[in-house]
Amino acid sequence: MFDIKQIKEIIPHRYPFLLVDKILEVEEGKRAVGIKNVSANEEFFNGHFPDFPVMPGVLIVEALAQVGAFAMLKREENRGKLAFFTGIDNCRFKKQVYPGDQLHLEVEMVRFRGPMGKGKGIATVDGELACEVEIMFALIDQNK
């Protein structure tokens, strides 16, 4: 299990865009499982929507991407790299996510060749599917 301090040692995201609170499981380069506790104090709820706060779906996808990035960047040979989206396929939102919910985020890598990869992500709340997505990404060495 990895807490927020340990997560920040692996992925570069920071407040207000760090969307993972805990990593529960990781198989380096293969899969990871994380948690996002959705607080009523999230800044995005100020405008999405003021009288009916719902977590934006694209931020659920981003939270999944950050869990996937943790799995990839945890590998020693990938430390210090950045993970960039190269595509999103077959994204479906099945359940709205509200303040007080806990997102359970699972990402499994299905393909990785060179710096390019693809992962399948599933986000659930209380065991109910909230989002499923295929995420394509590239790992980029920021020092080159």
CNS distance restraints for C-alpha pairs under 8 A (distance, minus, plus):
assign (resid   1 and name CA) (resid  22 and name CA) 7.33 0.50 0.50
assign (resid   1 and name CA) (resid  23 and name CA) 5.64 0.50 0.50
assign (resid   1 and name CA) (resid  24 and name CA) 4.61 0.50 0.50
assign (resid   1 and name CA) (resid  25 and name CA) 6.07 0.50 0.50
assign (resid   2 and name CA) (resid   6 and name CA) 5.64 0.50 0.50
assign (resid   2 and name CA) (resid   7 and name CA) 6.34 0.50 0.50
assign (resid   2 and name CA) (resid  22 and name CA) 5.80 0.50 0.50
assign (resid   2 and name CA) (resid  23 and name CA) 4.97 0.50 0.50
assign (resid   2 and name CA) (resid  24 and name CA) 6.54 0.50 0.50
assign (resid   3 and name CA) (resid   7 and name CA) 6.19 0.50 0.50
assign (resid   3 and name CA) (resid  21 and name CA) 6.88 0.50 0.50
assign (resid   3 and name CA) (resid  22 and name CA) 5.02 0.50 0.50
assign (resid   3 and name CA) (resid  23 and name CA) 6.70 0.50 0.50
assign (resid   4 and name CA) (resid   8 and name CA) 6.20 0.50 0.50
assign (resid   4 and name CA) (resid  20 and name CA) 7.68 0.50 0.50
assign (resid   4 and name CA) (resid  21 and name CA) 5.59 0.50 0.50
assign (resid   4 and name CA) (resid  22 and name CA) 5.95 0.50 0.50
assign (resid   5 and name CA) (resid   9 and name CA) 6.61 0.50 0.50
assign (resid   6 and name CA) (resid  10 and name CA) 6.87 0.50 0.50
assign (resid   7 and name CA) (resid  11 and name CA) 6.23 0.50 0.50
assign (resid   7 and name CA) (resid  22 and name CA) 7.42 0.50 0.50
assign (resid   7 and name CA) (resid  23 and name CA) 7.46 0.50 0.50
assign (resid   7 and name CA) (resid  70 and name CA) 7.36 0.50 0.50
assign (resid   8 and name CA) (resid  12 and name CA) 6.33 0.50 0.50
assign (resid   8 and name CA) (resid  13 and name CA) 7.09 0.50 0.50
assign (resid   8 and name CA) (resid  14 and name CA) 7.52 0.50 0.50
assign (resid  10 and name CA) (resid  70 and name CA) 6.37 0.50 0.50
assign (resid  10 and name CA) (resid  73 and name CA) 6.21 0.50 0.50
assign (resid  10 and name CA) (resid  74 and name CA) 6.11 0.50 0.50
assign (resid  10 and name CA) (resid  79 and name CA) 7.06 0.50 0.50
assign (resid  10 and name CA) (resid  80 and name CA) 7.82 0.50 0.50
assign (resid  11 and name CA) (resid  66 and name CA) 7.56 0.50 0.50
assign (resid  11 and name CA) (resid  69 and name CA) 6.91 0.50 0.50
assign (resid  11 and name CA) (resid  70 and name CA) 6.05 0.50 0.50
assign (resid  11 and name CA) (resid  73 and name CA) 6.86 0.50 0.50
assign (resid  11 and name CA) (resid  82 and name CA) 7.83 0.50 0.50
assign (resid  12 and name CA) (resid  82 and name CA) 7.50 0.50 0.50
assign (resid  13 and name CA) (resid  17 and name CA) 6.12 0.50 0.50
assign (resid  13 and name CA) (resid  18 and name CA) 4.98 0.50 0.50
assign (resid  14 and name CA) (resid  18 and name CA) 4.75 0.50 0.50
assign (resid  16 and name CA) (resid  43 and name CA) 7.91 0.50 0.50
assign (resid  18 and name CA) (resid  63 and name CA) 7.88 0.50 0.50
assign (resid  18 and name CA) (resid  66 and name CA) 7.95 0.50 0.50
assign (resid  19 and name CA) (resid  36 and name CA) 6.27 0.50 0.50
assign (resid  19 and name CA) (resid  59 and name CA) 7.85 0.50 0.50
assign (resid  19 and name CA) (resid  62 and name CA) 7.43 0.50 0.50
assign (resid  19 and name CA) (resid  63 and name CA) 5.08 0.50 0.50
assign (resid  19 and name CA) (resid  66 and name CA) 7.25 0.50 0.50
assign (resid  20 and name CA) (resid  34 and name CA) 6.65 0.50 0.50
assign (resid  20 and name CA) (resid  35 and name CA) 5.92 0.50 0.50
assign (resid  20 and name CA) (resid  36 and name CA) 4.90 0.50 0.50
assign (resid  20 and name CA) (resid  37 and name CA) 7.96 0.50 0.50
assign (resid  20 and name CA) (resid  63 and name CA) 6.15 0.50 0.50
assign (resid  20 and name CA) (resid  66 and name CA) 7.00 0.50 0.50
assign (resid  20 and name CA) (resid  67 and name CA) 7.05 0.50 0.50
assign (resid  21 and name CA) (resid  34 and name CA) 7.41 0.50 0.50
assign (resid  21 and name CA) (resid  35 and name CA) 5.68 0.50 0.50
assign (resid  21 and name CA) (resid  36 and name CA) 5.16 0.50 0.50
assign (resid  21 and name CA) (resid  37 and name CA) 6.69 0.50 0.50
assign (resid  22 and name CA) (resid  34 and name CA) 5.49 0.50 0.50
assign (resid  22 and name CA) (resid  35 and name CA) 5.21 0.50 0.50
assign (resid  22 and name CA) (resid  36 and name CA) 7.10 0.50 0.50
assign (resid  23 and name CA) (resid  32 and name CA) 7.21 0.50 0.50
assign (resid  23 and name CA) (resid  33 and name CA) 5.85 0.50 0.50
assign (resid  23 and name CA) (resid  34 and name CA) 4.13 0.50 0.50
assign (resid  23 and name CA) (resid  35 and name CA) 6.39 0.50 0.50
assign (resid  23 and name CA) (resid  67 and name CA) 7.54 0.50 0.50
assign (resid  24 and name CA) (resid  32 and name CA) 7.60 0.50 0.50
assign (resid  24 and name CA) (resid  33 and name CA) 5.49 0.50 0.50
assign (resid  24 and name CA) (resid  34 and name CA) 5.38 0.50 0.50
assign (resid  24 and name CA) (resid  35 and name CA) 7.42 0.50 0.50
assign (resid  25 and name CA) (resid  32 and name CA) 5.43 0.50 0.50
assign (resid  25 and name CA) (resid  33 and name CA) 5.09 0.50 0.50
assign (resid  25 and name CA) (resid  34 and name CA) 7.13 0.50 0.50
assign (resid  26 and name CA) (resid  30 and name CA) 7.80 0.50 0.50
assign (resid  26 and name CA) (resid  31 and name CA) 5.80 0.50 0.50
assign (resid  26 and name CA) (resid  32 and name CA) 4.23 0.50 0.50
assign (resid  26 and name CA) (resid  33 and name CA) 6.48 0.50 0.50
assign (resid  26 and name CA) (resid  71 and name CA) 6.08 0.50 0.50
assign (resid  27 and name CA) (resid  31 and name CA) 5.21 0.50 0.50
assign (resid  27 and name CA) (resid  32 and name CA) 6.23 0.50 0.50
assign (resid  27 and name CA) (resid  71 and name CA) 6.58 0.50 0.50
assign (resid  28 and name CA) (resid  32 and name CA) 7.86 0.50 0.50
assign (resid  28 and name CA) (resid  71 and name CA) 5.04 0.50 0.50
assign (resid  28 and name CA) (resid  72 and name CA) 6.18 0.50 0.50
assign (resid  28 and name CA) (resid  73 and name CA) 7.96 0.50 0.50
assign (resid  28 and name CA) (resid  74 and name CA) 5.83 0.50 0.50
assign (resid  28 and name CA) (resid  75 and name CA) 5.55 0.50 0.50
assign (resid  29 and name CA) (resid  71 and name CA) 5.20 0.50 0.50
assign (resid  29 and name CA) (resid  72 and name CA) 4.47 0.50 0.50
assign (resid  29 and name CA) (resid  73 and name CA) 7.60 0.50 0.50
assign (resid  29 and name CA) (resid  74 and name CA) 7.34 0.50 0.50
assign (resid  29 and name CA) (resid  75 and name CA) 6.26 0.50 0.50
assign (resid  29 and name CA) (resid 109 and name CA) 7.30 0.50 0.50
assign (resid  30 and name CA) (resid  71 and name CA) 6.45 0.50 0.50
assign (resid  30 and name CA) (resid  72 and name CA) 7.29 0.50 0.50
assign (resid  30 and name CA) (resid 108 and name CA) 5.93 0.50 0.50
assign (resid  30 and name CA) (resid 109 and name CA) 5.14 0.50 0.50
assign (resid  30 and name CA) (resid 110 and name CA) 7.95 0.50 0.50
assign (resid  31 and name CA) (resid  68 and name CA) 6.86 0.50 0.50
assign (resid  31 and name CA) (resid  71 and name CA) 5.74 0.50 0.50
assign (resid  31 and name CA) (resid 106 and name CA) 7.51 0.50 0.50
assign (resid  31 and name CA) (resid 107 and name CA) 5.50 0.50 0.50
assign (resid  31 and name CA) (resid 108 and name CA) 4.25 0.50 0.50
assign (resid  31 and name CA) (resid 109 and name CA) 5.92 0.50 0.50
assign (resid  32 and name CA) (resid  67 and name CA) 6.16 0.50 0.50
assign (resid  32 and name CA) (resid  68 and name CA) 6.36 0.50 0.50
assign (resid  32 and name CA) (resid  70 and name CA) 7.34 0.50 0.50
assign (resid  32 and name CA) (resid  71 and name CA) 5.50 0.50 0.50
assign (resid  32 and name CA) (resid 106 and name CA) 5.96 0.50 0.50
assign (resid  32 and name CA) (resid 107 and name CA) 5.57 0.50 0.50
assign (resid  32 and name CA) (resid 108 and name CA) 6.72 0.50 0.50
assign (resid  33 and name CA) (resid  67 and name CA) 6.78 0.50 0.50
assign (resid  33 and name CA) (resid 104 and name CA) 7.33 0.50 0.50
assign (resid  33 and name CA) (resid 105 and name CA) 5.53 0.50 0.50
assign (resid  33 and name CA) (resid 106 and name CA) 4.47 0.50 0.50
assign (resid  33 and name CA) (resid 107 and name CA) 6.53 0.50 0.50
assign (resid  34 and name CA) (resid  67 and name CA) 6.17 0.50 0.50
assign (resid  34 and name CA) (resid 104 and name CA) 6.07 0.50 0.50
assign (resid  34 and name CA) (resid 105 and name CA) 4.97 0.50 0.50
assign (resid  34 and name CA) (resid 106 and name CA) 6.49 0.50 0.50
assign (resid  35 and name CA) (resid 102 and name CA) 6.82 0.50 0.50
assign (resid  35 and name CA) (resid 103 and name CA) 5.64 0.50 0.50
assign (resid  35 and name CA) (resid 104 and name CA) 4.95 0.50 0.50
assign (resid  35 and name CA) (resid 105 and name CA) 5.89 0.50 0.50
assign (resid  36 and name CA) (resid  63 and name CA) 7.57 0.50 0.50
assign (resid  36 and name CA) (resid 102 and name CA) 5.81 0.50 0.50
assign (resid  36 and name CA) (resid 103 and name CA) 5.02 0.50 0.50
assign (resid  36 and name CA) (resid 104 and name CA) 6.77 0.50 0.50
assign (resid  36 and name CA) (resid 105 and name CA) 7.59 0.50 0.50
assign (resid  37 and name CA) (resid 100 and name CA) 7.13 0.50 0.50
assign (resid  37 and name CA) (resid 101 and name CA) 6.41 0.50 0.50
assign (resid  37 and name CA) (resid 102 and name CA) 4.57 0.50 0.50
assign (resid  37 and name CA) (resid 103 and name CA) 6.31 0.50 0.50
assign (resid  38 and name CA) (resid  42 and name CA) 7.29 0.50 0.50
assign (resid  38 and name CA) (resid  98 and name CA) 7.09 0.50 0.50
assign (resid  38 and name CA) (resid  99 and name CA) 5.30 0.50 0.50
assign (resid  38 and name CA) (resid 100 and name CA) 5.47 0.50 0.50
assign (resid  38 and name CA) (resid 101 and name CA) 5.38 0.50 0.50
assign (resid  38 and name CA) (resid 102 and name CA) 5.82 0.50 0.50
assign (resid  38 and name CA) (resid 103 and name CA) 7.22 0.50 0.50
assign (resid  39 and name CA) (resid  99 and name CA) 5.14 0.50 0.50
assign (resid  39 and name CA) (resid 100 and name CA) 5.57 0.50 0.50
assign (resid  39 and name CA) (resid 101 and name CA) 7.67 0.50 0.50
assign (resid  40 and name CA) (resid  45 and name CA) 7.23 0.50 0.50
assign (resid  40 and name CA) (resid  99 and name CA) 4.65 0.50 0.50
assign (resid  40 and name CA) (resid 100 and name CA) 6.59 0.50 0.50
assign (resid  41 and name CA) (resid  45 and name CA) 7.44 0.50 0.50
assign (resid  42 and name CA) (resid  46 and name CA) 7.83 0.50 0.50
assign (resid  44 and name CA) (resid  48 and name CA) 5.99 0.50 0.50
assign (resid  44 and name CA) (resid  55 and name CA) 7.47 0.50 0.50
assign (resid  44 and name CA) (resid  56 and name CA) 7.90 0.50 0.50
assign (resid  45 and name CA) (resid  49 and name CA) 6.00 0.50 0.50
assign (resid  45 and name CA) (resid  50 and name CA) 6.50 0.50 0.50
assign (resid  45 and name CA) (resid  53 and name CA) 5.36 0.50 0.50
assign (resid  45 and name CA) (resid  54 and name CA) 6.86 0.50 0.50
assign (resid  45 and name CA) (resid  55 and name CA) 7.04 0.50 0.50
assign (resid  46 and name CA) (resid  50 and name CA) 5.46 0.50 0.50
assign (resid  46 and name CA) (resid  53 and name CA) 7.85 0.50 0.50
assign (resid  48 and name CA) (resid  52 and name CA) 7.45 0.50 0.50
assign (resid  48 and name CA) (resid  53 and name CA) 5.71 0.50 0.50
assign (resid  48 and name CA) (resid  54 and name CA) 6.12 0.50 0.50
assign (resid  48 and name CA) (resid  55 and name CA) 7.14 0.50 0.50
assign (resid  48 and name CA) (resid  56 and name CA) 7.04 0.50 0.50
assign (resid  49 and name CA) (resid  53 and name CA) 4.71 0.50 0.50
assign (resid  49 and name CA) (resid  54 and name CA) 6.44 0.50 0.50
assign (resid  53 and name CA) (resid  98 and name CA) 6.35 0.50 0.50
assign (resid  53 and name CA) (resid  99 and name CA) 7.07 0.50 0.50
assign (resid  54 and name CA) (resid  96 and name CA) 6.43 0.50 0.50
assign (resid  54 and name CA) (resid  97 and name CA) 5.69 0.50 0.50
assign (resid  54 and name CA) (resid  98 and name CA) 5.06 0.50 0.50
assign (resid  54 and name CA) (resid  99 and name CA) 7.36 0.50 0.50
assign (resid  55 and name CA) (resid  59 and name CA) 7.10 0.50 0.50
assign (resid  55 and name CA) (resid  60 and name CA) 7.44 0.50 0.50
assign (resid  55 and name CA) (resid  96 and name CA) 7.22 0.50 0.50
assign (resid  55 and name CA) (resid  97 and name CA) 5.37 0.50 0.50
assign (resid  55 and name CA) (resid  98 and name CA) 6.07 0.50 0.50
assign (resid  55 and name CA) (resid  99 and name CA) 7.74 0.50 0.50
assign (resid  56 and name CA) (resid  60 and name CA) 6.83 0.50 0.50
assign (resid  57 and name CA) (resid  61 and name CA) 6.48 0.50 0.50
assign (resid  57 and name CA) (resid  93 and name CA) 6.97 0.50 0.50
assign (resid  57 and name CA) (resid 131 and name CA) 7.92 0.50 0.50
assign (resid  58 and name CA) (resid  62 and name CA) 6.18 0.50 0.50
assign (resid  59 and name CA) (resid  63 and name CA) 6.03 0.50 0.50
assign (resid  60 and name CA) (resid  64 and name CA) 6.33 0.50 0.50
assign (resid  60 and name CA) (resid 123 and name CA) 7.44 0.50 0.50
assign (resid  60 and name CA) (resid 131 and name CA) 7.38 0.50 0.50
assign (resid  61 and name CA) (resid  65 and name CA) 6.18 0.50 0.50
assign (resid  61 and name CA) (resid 131 and name CA) 7.70 0.50 0.50
assign (resid  61 and name CA) (resid 133 and name CA) 7.32 0.50 0.50
assign (resid  62 and name CA) (resid  66 and name CA) 6.18 0.50 0.50
assign (resid  63 and name CA) (resid  67 and name CA) 6.43 0.50 0.50
assign (resid  63 and name CA) (resid 105 and name CA) 7.54 0.50 0.50
assign (resid  64 and name CA) (resid  68 and name CA) 6.26 0.50 0.50
assign (resid  64 and name CA) (resid 105 and name CA) 5.88 0.50 0.50
assign (resid  64 and name CA) (resid 106 and name CA) 6.98 0.50 0.50
assign (resid  64 and name CA) (resid 107 and name CA) 6.59 0.50 0.50
assign (resid  64 and name CA) (resid 121 and name CA) 6.09 0.50 0.50
assign (resid  64 and name CA) (resid 122 and name CA) 7.49 0.50 0.50
assign (resid  64 and name CA) (resid 123 and name CA) 7.26 0.50 0.50
assign (resid  65 and name CA) (resid  69 and name CA) 5.97 0.50 0.50
assign (resid  65 and name CA) (resid 107 and name CA) 7.90 0.50 0.50
assign (resid  65 and name CA) (resid 121 and name CA) 7.93 0.50 0.50
assign (resid  65 and name CA) (resid 135 and name CA) 7.13 0.50 0.50
assign (resid  66 and name CA) (resid  70 and name CA) 6.15 0.50 0.50
assign (resid  67 and name CA) (resid  71 and name CA) 6.57 0.50 0.50
assign (resid  67 and name CA) (resid 105 and name CA) 7.14 0.50 0.50
assign (resid  67 and name CA) (resid 106 and name CA) 7.36 0.50 0.50
assign (resid  67 and name CA) (resid 107 and name CA) 6.66 0.50 0.50
assign (resid  68 and name CA) (resid  72 and name CA) 6.44 0.50 0.50
assign (resid  68 and name CA) (resid 107 and name CA) 5.50 0.50 0.50
assign (resid  68 and name CA) (resid 108 and name CA) 7.30 0.50 0.50
assign (resid  68 and name CA) (resid 109 and name CA) 7.68 0.50 0.50
assign (resid  68 and name CA) (resid 119 and name CA) 7.17 0.50 0.50
assign (resid  69 and name CA) (resid  73 and name CA) 5.78 0.50 0.50
assign (resid  69 and name CA) (resid  83 and name CA) 6.12 0.50 0.50
assign (resid  70 and name CA) (resid  74 and name CA) 5.73 0.50 0.50
assign (resid  71 and name CA) (resid  75 and name CA) 7.36 0.50 0.50
assign (resid  72 and name CA) (resid  78 and name CA) 6.87 0.50 0.50
assign (resid  73 and name CA) (resid  78 and name CA) 4.98 0.50 0.50
assign (resid  73 and name CA) (resid  79 and name CA) 5.37 0.50 0.50
assign (resid  73 and name CA) (resid  80 and name CA) 7.53 0.50 0.50
assign (resid  73 and name CA) (resid  81 and name CA) 6.97 0.50 0.50
assign (resid  73 and name CA) (resid  82 and name CA) 7.98 0.50 0.50
assign (resid  74 and name CA) (resid  78 and name CA) 6.98 0.50 0.50
assign (resid  74 and name CA) (resid  79 and name CA) 6.58 0.50 0.50
assign (resid  75 and name CA) (resid  79 and name CA) 6.57 0.50 0.50
assign (resid  78 and name CA) (resid 139 and name CA) 7.79 0.50 0.50
assign (resid  80 and name CA) (resid 141 and name CA) 7.05 0.50 0.50
assign (resid  80 and name CA) (resid 142 and name CA) 7.39 0.50 0.50
assign (resid  81 and name CA) (resid 139 and name CA) 6.16 0.50 0.50
assign (resid  81 and name CA) (resid 140 and name CA) 5.43 0.50 0.50
assign (resid  81 and name CA) (resid 141 and name CA) 4.62 0.50 0.50
assign (resid  81 and name CA) (resid 142 and name CA) 5.92 0.50 0.50
assign (resid  82 and name CA) (resid 139 and name CA) 5.55 0.50 0.50
assign (resid  82 and name CA) (resid 140 and name CA) 5.20 0.50 0.50
assign (resid  82 and name CA) (resid 141 and name CA) 6.46 0.50 0.50
assign (resid  82 and name CA) (resid 142 and name CA) 6.58 0.50 0.50
assign (resid  83 and name CA) (resid 137 and name CA) 6.31 0.50 0.50
assign (resid  83 and name CA) (resid 138 and name CA) 5.63 0.50 0.50
assign (resid  83 and name CA) (resid 139 and name CA) 4.58 0.50 0.50
assign (resid  83 and name CA) (resid 140 and name CA) 6.36 0.50 0.50
assign (resid  84 and name CA) (resid 137 and name CA) 5.32 0.50 0.50
assign (resid  84 and name CA) (resid 138 and name CA) 5.27 0.50 0.50
assign (resid  84 and name CA) (resid 139 and name CA) 6.44 0.50 0.50
assign (resid  84 and name CA) (resid 140 and name CA) 7.41 0.50 0.50
assign (resid  85 and name CA) (resid 135 and name CA) 7.21 0.50 0.50
assign (resid  85 and name CA) (resid 136 and name CA) 5.95 0.50 0.50
assign (resid  85 and name CA) (resid 137 and name CA) 4.44 0.50 0.50
assign (resid  85 and name CA) (resid 138 and name CA) 6.58 0.50 0.50
assign (resid  86 and name CA) (resid 135 and name CA) 7.85 0.50 0.50
assign (resid  86 and name CA) (resid 136 and name CA) 5.21 0.50 0.50
assign (resid  86 and name CA) (resid 137 and name CA) 4.78 0.50 0.50
assign (resid  86 and name CA) (resid 138 and name CA) 6.46 0.50 0.50
assign (resid  87 and name CA) (resid 135 and name CA) 6.08 0.50 0.50
assign (resid  87 and name CA) (resid 136 and name CA) 4.80 0.50 0.50
assign (resid  87 and name CA) (resid 137 and name CA) 6.77 0.50 0.50
assign (resid  88 and name CA) (resid 133 and name CA) 7.03 0.50 0.50
assign (resid  88 and name CA) (resid 134 and name CA) 5.78 0.50 0.50
assign (resid  88 and name CA) (resid 135 and name CA) 4.83 0.50 0.50
assign (resid  88 and name CA) (resid 136 and name CA) 6.09 0.50 0.50
assign (resid  89 and name CA) (resid 133 and name CA) 6.30 0.50 0.50
assign (resid  89 and name CA) (resid 134 and name CA) 5.06 0.50 0.50
assign (resid  89 and name CA) (resid 135 and name CA) 6.56 0.50 0.50
assign (resid  90 and name CA) (resid 132 and name CA) 7.60 0.50 0.50
assign (resid  90 and name CA) (resid 133 and name CA) 5.54 0.50 0.50
assign (resid  90 and name CA) (resid 134 and name CA) 6.06 0.50 0.50
assign (resid  91 and name CA) (resid 131 and name CA) 7.22 0.50 0.50
assign (resid  91 and name CA) (resid 132 and name CA) 5.70 0.50 0.50
assign (resid  91 and name CA) (resid 133 and name CA) 4.22 0.50 0.50
assign (resid  91 and name CA) (resid 134 and name CA) 6.69 0.50 0.50
assign (resid  92 and name CA) (resid 131 and name CA) 5.58 0.50 0.50
assign (resid  92 and name CA) (resid 132 and name CA) 5.45 0.50 0.50
assign (resid  92 and name CA) (resid 133 and name CA) 6.49 0.50 0.50
assign (resid  93 and name CA) (resid 130 and name CA) 5.69 0.50 0.50
assign (resid  93 and name CA) (resid 131 and name CA) 4.45 0.50 0.50
assign (resid  93 and name CA) (resid 132 and name CA) 6.77 0.50 0.50
assign (resid  94 and name CA) (resid 129 and name CA) 6.12 0.50 0.50
assign (resid  94 and name CA) (resid 130 and name CA) 4.74 0.50 0.50
assign (resid  94 and name CA) (resid 131 and name CA) 5.75 0.50 0.50
assign (resid  95 and name CA) (resid 128 and name CA) 7.63 0.50 0.50
assign (resid  95 and name CA) (resid 129 and name CA) 6.59 0.50 0.50
assign (resid  95 and name CA) (resid 130 and name CA) 4.30 0.50 0.50
assign (resid  95 and name CA) (resid 131 and name CA) 7.16 0.50 0.50
assign (resid  96 and name CA) (resid 130 and name CA) 6.56 0.50 0.50
assign (resid  97 and name CA) (resid 101 and name CA) 6.49 0.50 0.50
assign (resid  97 and name CA) (resid 125 and name CA) 7.61 0.50 0.50
assign (resid  97 and name CA) (resid 130 and name CA) 7.23 0.50 0.50
assign (resid 101 and name CA) (resid 125 and name CA) 6.62 0.50 0.50
assign (resid 102 and name CA) (resid 125 and name CA) 5.97 0.50 0.50
assign (resid 102 and name CA) (resid 126 and name CA) 7.57 0.50 0.50
assign (resid 103 and name CA) (resid 123 and name CA) 6.22 0.50 0.50
assign (resid 103 and name CA) (resid 124 and name CA) 5.70 0.50 0.50
assign (resid 103 and name CA) (resid 125 and name CA) 5.21 0.50 0.50
assign (resid 104 and name CA) (resid 123 and name CA) 5.52 0.50 0.50
assign (resid 104 and name CA) (resid 124 and name CA) 5.16 0.50 0.50
assign (resid 104 and name CA) (resid 125 and name CA) 6.26 0.50 0.50
assign (resid 105 and name CA) (resid 121 and name CA) 7.25 0.50 0.50
assign (resid 105 and name CA) (resid 122 and name CA) 6.01 0.50 0.50
assign (resid 105 and name CA) (resid 123 and name CA) 4.63 0.50 0.50
assign (resid 105 and name CA) (resid 124 and name CA) 6.73 0.50 0.50
assign (resid 106 and name CA) (resid 121 and name CA) 5.60 0.50 0.50
assign (resid 106 and name CA) (resid 122 and name CA) 5.30 0.50 0.50
assign (resid 106 and name CA) (resid 123 and name CA) 6.43 0.50 0.50
assign (resid 107 and name CA) (resid 119 and name CA) 6.24 0.50 0.50
assign (resid 107 and name CA) (resid 120 and name CA) 5.51 0.50 0.50
assign (resid 107 and name CA) (resid 121 and name CA) 4.32 0.50 0.50
assign (resid 107 and name CA) (resid 122 and name CA) 6.53 0.50 0.50
assign (resid 108 and name CA) (resid 119 and name CA) 5.34 0.50 0.50
assign (resid 108 and name CA) (resid 120 and name CA) 5.36 0.50 0.50
assign (resid 108 and name CA) (resid 121 and name CA) 6.59 0.50 0.50
assign (resid 109 and name CA) (resid 117 and name CA) 7.37 0.50 0.50
assign (resid 109 and name CA) (resid 118 and name CA) 5.88 0.50 0.50
assign (resid 109 and name CA) (resid 119 and name CA) 4.08 0.50 0.50
assign (resid 109 and name CA) (resid 120 and name CA) 6.38 0.50 0.50
assign (resid 110 and name CA) (resid 117 and name CA) 7.77 0.50 0.50
assign (resid 110 and name CA) (resid 118 and name CA) 5.79 0.50 0.50
assign (resid 110 and name CA) (resid 119 and name CA) 5.35 0.50 0.50
assign (resid 110 and name CA) (resid 120 and name CA) 6.87 0.50 0.50
assign (resid 111 and name CA) (resid 117 and name CA) 5.38 0.50 0.50
assign (resid 111 and name CA) (resid 118 and name CA) 5.15 0.50 0.50
assign (resid 111 and name CA) (resid 119 and name CA) 6.98 0.50 0.50
assign (resid 112 and name CA) (resid 116 and name CA) 5.84 0.50 0.50
assign (resid 112 and name CA) (resid 117 and name CA) 4.13 0.50 0.50
assign (resid 112 and name CA) (resid 118 and name CA) 6.43 0.50 0.50
assign (resid 113 and name CA) (resid 117 and name CA) 6.20 0.50 0.50
assign (resid 115 and name CA) (resid 138 and name CA) 5.37 0.50 0.50
assign (resid 115 and name CA) (resid 139 and name CA) 5.06 0.50 0.50
assign (resid 115 and name CA) (resid 140 and name CA) 7.10 0.50 0.50
assign (resid 116 and name CA) (resid 136 and name CA) 7.48 0.50 0.50
assign (resid 116 and name CA) (resid 137 and name CA) 5.80 0.50 0.50
assign (resid 116 and name CA) (resid 138 and name CA) 4.45 0.50 0.50
assign (resid 116 and name CA) (resid 139 and name CA) 6.50 0.50 0.50
assign (resid 117 and name CA) (resid 136 and name CA) 5.72 0.50 0.50
assign (resid 117 and name CA) (resid 137 and name CA) 5.35 0.50 0.50
assign (resid 117 and name CA) (resid 138 and name CA) 6.30 0.50 0.50
assign (resid 118 and name CA) (resid 134 and name CA) 6.89 0.50 0.50
assign (resid 118 and name CA) (resid 135 and name CA) 5.53 0.50 0.50
assign (resid 118 and name CA) (resid 136 and name CA) 4.34 0.50 0.50
assign (resid 118 and name CA) (resid 137 and name CA) 6.24 0.50 0.50
assign (resid 119 and name CA) (resid 134 and name CA) 5.69 0.50 0.50
assign (resid 119 and name CA) (resid 135 and name CA) 5.20 0.50 0.50
assign (resid 119 and name CA) (resid 136 and name CA) 6.50 0.50 0.50
assign (resid 120 and name CA) (resid 132 and name CA) 7.54 0.50 0.50
assign (resid 120 and name CA) (resid 133 and name CA) 5.89 0.50 0.50
assign (resid 120 and name CA) (resid 134 and name CA) 4.53 0.50 0.50
assign (resid 120 and name CA) (resid 135 and name CA) 6.29 0.50 0.50
assign (resid 121 and name CA) (resid 131 and name CA) 7.92 0.50 0.50
assign (resid 121 and name CA) (resid 132 and name CA) 5.60 0.50 0.50
assign (resid 121 and name CA) (resid 133 and name CA) 5.20 0.50 0.50
assign (resid 121 and name CA) (resid 134 and name CA) 6.16 0.50 0.50
assign (resid 121 and name CA) (resid 135 and name CA) 7.35 0.50 0.50
assign (resid 122 and name CA) (resid 129 and name CA) 7.25 0.50 0.50
assign (resid 122 and name CA) (resid 130 and name CA) 7.70 0.50 0.50
assign (resid 122 and name CA) (resid 131 and name CA) 5.77 0.50 0.50
assign (resid 122 and name CA) (resid 132 and name CA) 4.54 0.50 0.50
assign (resid 122 and name CA) (resid 133 and name CA) 6.66 0.50 0.50
assign (resid 123 and name CA) (resid 129 and name CA) 6.16 0.50 0.50
assign (resid 123 and name CA) (resid 130 and name CA) 5.46 0.50 0.50
assign (resid 123 and name CA) (resid 131 and name CA) 5.04 0.50 0.50
assign (resid 123 and name CA) (resid 132 and name CA) 6.41 0.50 0.50
assign (resid 124 and name CA) (resid 128 and name CA) 5.16 0.50 0.50
assign (resid 124 and name CA) (resid 129 and name CA) 4.44 0.50 0.50
assign (resid 124 and name CA) (resid 130 and name CA) 4.97 0.50 0.50
assign (resid 124 and name CA) (resid 131 and name CA) 6.91 0.50 0.50
assign (resid 125 and name CA) (resid 129 and name CA) 6.65 0.50 0.50
assign (resid 125 and name CA) (resid 130 and name CA) 6.48 0.50 0.50
